Amino acid sequence: MLFSVIRSLFSGGSVDFMSILMQIAAVLFIIFCILPLHEFAHGWVAYKLGDSTAKYSGRLTMNPLASVDPMGSLFLLLFGFGWAKPVPVNPNNFKNPKRGMAITAIAGPVSNLLASLVGALLYVGLMIATNFSLPMFLLVFFQYYIIINVGLAVFNLIPVPPLDGSRIVGAFLTDRALAAYYRYQNIIVMVMFVVLFTGILDAPIGFLQNACYNGVMWLAQLPFQLFGLL
């Protein structure tokens, strides 16, 4: 993201300013439209499973003002991963708290993958409509939009508190193991940030992101292929 652009500038490298503008536009769209969708998905699924906490807290909404987190938005702009204000969820309202939390948690990454799929469908459709002569700025915008959404889905599935992946893993842990898991979550979070910035996880995360991206693009092309348009 922009951190790599800034680093390239300081090292004397060249940058494509149109690409930077489209990257910023894609990130801003995601901050104000997709991150609220991610949190809404959590709240909506929790509500359907019996927990009304998000609704009564005024968080069962797509209003970005209720979801935007300044620090999380800055991280997304600079590093390509970020977060919104988490929707409050009370697992005690679920019939099965662990399972309910896991299903509620996975709704967020699924919303990002669905958002990326919608973007990919529009991208492929516009490419066909323009006879593969889509203006470069739109081409770059859609590419960043799809990649960032896929990246957010994969990032949130990392099984580290407070990411969604930790809630999913929690469904498979004993109560004792789960308590220990969250007792040391602050230490785990610090270790995670160190690991992320050292690049140790770049290869496995990159592999998962590429796999998800290829899957999304394959699904987006499928209906056009079925109708003989591609």
Secondary structure, 3 states (H helix, E strand, C coil): CHHHHHHHHHCCCCCCHHHHHHHHHHHHHHHHHHHHHHHHHHHHHHHHCCCCHHHHCCCCCCCHHHCCCHHHHHHHHHHCCCCCCCCCCCHHHCCCHHHHHHHHHHHHHHHHHHHHHHHHHHHHHHHHHCCCCCCHHHHHHHHHHHHHHHHHHHHHCCCCCCCHHHHHHHCCCCHHHHHHHHHCHHHHHHHHHHHHHHCCCHHHHHHHHHHHHHHHHHHHHHHHHHCCCC
